[in-house]
């Protein structure tokens, strides 16, 4: 009897249950070792995940960035051990058993929640509930966009999501499913961990929605399965794959902490270690007689076989890619865009330098886009139903519709949060650069997703217009005052507030060049004077610069951003009449200025008294001001009135700035 | 023939259409006069609103704060002229025709969007879409809560909402309708302005939801009506009032800009003046031959008669109230609570002063609530599914359920945004003080509603725990770093970050005393030492104070908040060993400190070198620091690891602070 034959006798192909138990055991062991984490979800969904990975998911652990892989998004990110166990079992590089033993420890790949970039196979950062589901809409949309450009032969993947009750309770989920249903993203398949338990107890404490009906109402196909019936799960996924007319919800009835004799089905299984006793009892109940973190060979082999099944599929695809045209290859791999961007921006700046009209920076932004969009097929524009106001659509755009994924403009609807999360998903595709617009005040509606753009280091460009009381009559609900400071507080975000046409083009250039940092473009509603005509150097790149040098010795420095730079320039002219020499510093990006050498910062800021001017609150300005310096801006909410009246009322005028400057110089 | 008879002959009772046309005309005239605004929605919904006000709404313009009035919430706040027109026509005090002529002008009552407090009859501030609908859930919930306490005889009102497509696209709407459906808020009636138009164009550009099915899935009753069939509208509202088993959606099929010959049904009617020509044509089409802002007597009289119909209803109610028990009267009118609060806080502080245990400030908060809740029946607690973690529920709480509105604790579900908006609605009741918990990082999810708490000056208390990297293993997605600064940037918000038990009790006292300001209580996950045993004075009330005075001359000042005050105190002890005399300043509220006289601020901050310590970003601290001062905190996102390890890694330790202080003193 050969060894192989002997193996067949002693180790029959493990069942789905056996393979799922490996996930369960790893999850409960890792959480126990960390003395922290969420065992309940991985244990409850282990069978569903096993069927998904063994029967459906197209992936190759050796090529985790394969453009045509199926995406697996764990929206219920607290169940991170489910993902880490799967990555380990299927053989993703680096996801060793030691990483699992180091779950939630400093420097491990196995953070408390899945962190994009920590390890191959983590498709997106999840944990804040609903975000993964909403990212997945962007990922699934990217698939359609890319397929429309390079053909289904090269791009044809599914996006699978595991979402929990919490994901579905978050409002962002509605924006996501509504958008996905509208766009008929039929290759998006959501597996809902329907376990009827949330942290406070039974979900019946707080929710009575019929999710099947809810998704149906948004144009989804739906199915229900027993989360422990592998045949039914496989059949449901197969049926979903076969019918791509609409996105799919598969409700999987599960038991949280499945297998734990005393905690299964209870909220106590959700977010804390099961404890040594319960783990022992669970091992017995599951008939899993192995030591902690020990996966027996026959089960590990079966899992690894699942992982290596993708080798050939990938190789076949790579062969197809090798015969594809250059444009398709470039789009899939990520084009080199620097030259095209530079040319488009140069063209814009030349045109703007010759244009003496007063225009809103949102209009300058649109005029910049008129040049950028044809040069960059990667750009996917959009707006949360403020297209005309945001100036996000150009004559080179076609709307994305279920019938036309060759389009390059998304009508996101009145869904700022869903838009931002979808843009994160689009950026993760590595093939597209998403930008989307709304009013600056509504960054509040999408802030959790902006934060994830920053944390995931994704190039998402937020075109945020109507950036101050300059919005006027709509009043304080629509006038940002705290938002510039509040956005500047987020790590790894560029908050650009350009002053005129040239700066707007420069900030667009910087935003596109920032491959690992999202950008906010804060743009005015109201017209501003064009201040610069020099074009070749990107002066905004240093974050702040002298837009008007003092005449001779500097008596006072006026610091401003955006629409208030024009106010400062006017104030400087006013001061010149009194023989006061004012420097005007435009500061389109605090972040880039902060990154300059101190000597440059000192040169720009100077020793003279400083007056900072911005139609927002002072908070983020104190970094650049000394105790004796002054701030001209807002200290409370705005009001409803024509913009000019408001600037007058709140004292954000050249006359008032000049007065303050005179006092500062005199004192 | 008497004059009265003559009137009957020449002026028959005006039709709903005639009365609605008064709204239409005022809306288009006011928008035209302002050269800004949204005529389309008021013109489209004028008939529905007319039927609501004439047939159903219980109100008395002479007593706009009547506790048992029906509430009318214009969630589609851009249609503010609908509300202003109704308030004017029905005779609300102060809403003169001149106010309408001053629409959107500085200082008028008629702001671009309805602003709570600007005029009687404006029930809540709306404009940011979805907020009104979600406020209304809190308002309708308040009705049930109050009725359960004082009886249906005294409190029995309906809450009516007009919501637009935008409201329903926002994710917050799902949280709101899901919560309302779960709680079976059967006296909430939403009239959906189903006009199929949004700003970008037809709603079919971005949304395909079946709203009737969607609401049904969340446990609502639904109906559809033609928005220009008064009989059908009246019948639908009547049916809805008769069946209070579930909340109601009445989908009203309308035409945006109804009556405007060339713009009706188009997005061009949404957000800009119709223009003189189109207004002229509309007057003809509507057979409305009157001058701008001119409402003919017979129509105005009919409207005023609708307004005065409430006089008797109110009088009857007032009579019933006069015979009610003192407790009911007090709850309805708003109890004087100062004494009860002072006693509960004093009791807590006495107990805490004697308690030497290390506890998390979230635990101190819970222990404070154990005293406050029985003393304050007005307190309505809750959490977005983090009850145990937030410490928001005490032994004095009973859960609010559809069967028990006598409860005082709301399981809001995983719906931070819906919770915050509902709390705004509860606060607007004037009978309750709402507080609700989630993790501090998730203030991002509810920021638009926090902003409205501030703008509306509502006493909403946000119990935001896990307030730093001290959260530990859950990692950067759950660790706030920018949030303290970002929240401090919002005008009219108190951001309290107490250091220990006594301060936590003091901050609760201040939050409850802040009748016109919402509060954030930022509380630690991890245990902190109890630092104070003095109890009688509320030292937190000045925002910052010396929690540890220097021994002799002050060499250095350590400024800190929350869990880092303990670090500072420990560092001071360390420094004392080197003969360095450190003052430690606890700064639980920047806002209250900013309000102190400069002399007090200078005394506290001192002239010695300052080291600020907070496990967040520096931004909001620069206000208190000079260029030579130092900040010890975060400059980027956190990481997943045990909390102790993280504080070590990021250098937020007594040892590191002492090092920095030594360098500062030496230099």
Interface residues (C-beta under 8 A of the other chain):
Chain A: X34 X36 X37 X77 X78 X104 X105 X106 X107 X108 X111 X112 X113 X115 X125 X126 X127 X128 X129 X165 X166 X169 X170 X171 X172 X173 X174 X175 X178 X179 X181 X182 X198 X199 X200 X201 X203 X205 X206 X207 X208 X209 X210 X211 X212 X213 X214 X216 X217 X218 X219 X383 X385 X386 X387 X388 X389 X399 X411 X412 X413 X414 X415 X416 X417 X418 X441 X442 X444 X445 X447 X448 X451 X452 X454 X455 X472 X473 X474 X475 X476 X477 X478 X481 X482 X485 X486 X488 X489 X490 X491 X492 X617 X618 X619 X620 X622 X623 X625 X626 X627 X634 X635 X636 X637 X639 X640 X641 X642 X645 X646 X649
Chain B: X34 X36 X37 X77 X78 X104 X105 X106 X107 X108 X111 X112 X113 X115 X125 X126 X127 X128 X129 X165 X166 X169 X170 X171 X172 X173 X174 X175 X178 X179 X181 X182 X198 X199 X200 X201 X203 X205 X206 X207 X208 X209 X210 X211 X212 X213 X214 X216 X217 X218 X219 X383 X385 X386 X387 X388 X389 X399 X411 X412 X413 X414 X415 X416 X417 X418 X441 X442 X444 X445 X447 X448 X451 X452 X454 X455 X472 X473 X474 X475 X476 X477 X478 X481 X482 X485 X486 X488 X489 X490 X491 X492 X617 X618 X619 X620 X622 X623 X625 X626 X627 X635 X636 X637 X639 X640 X641 X642 X645 X646 X649
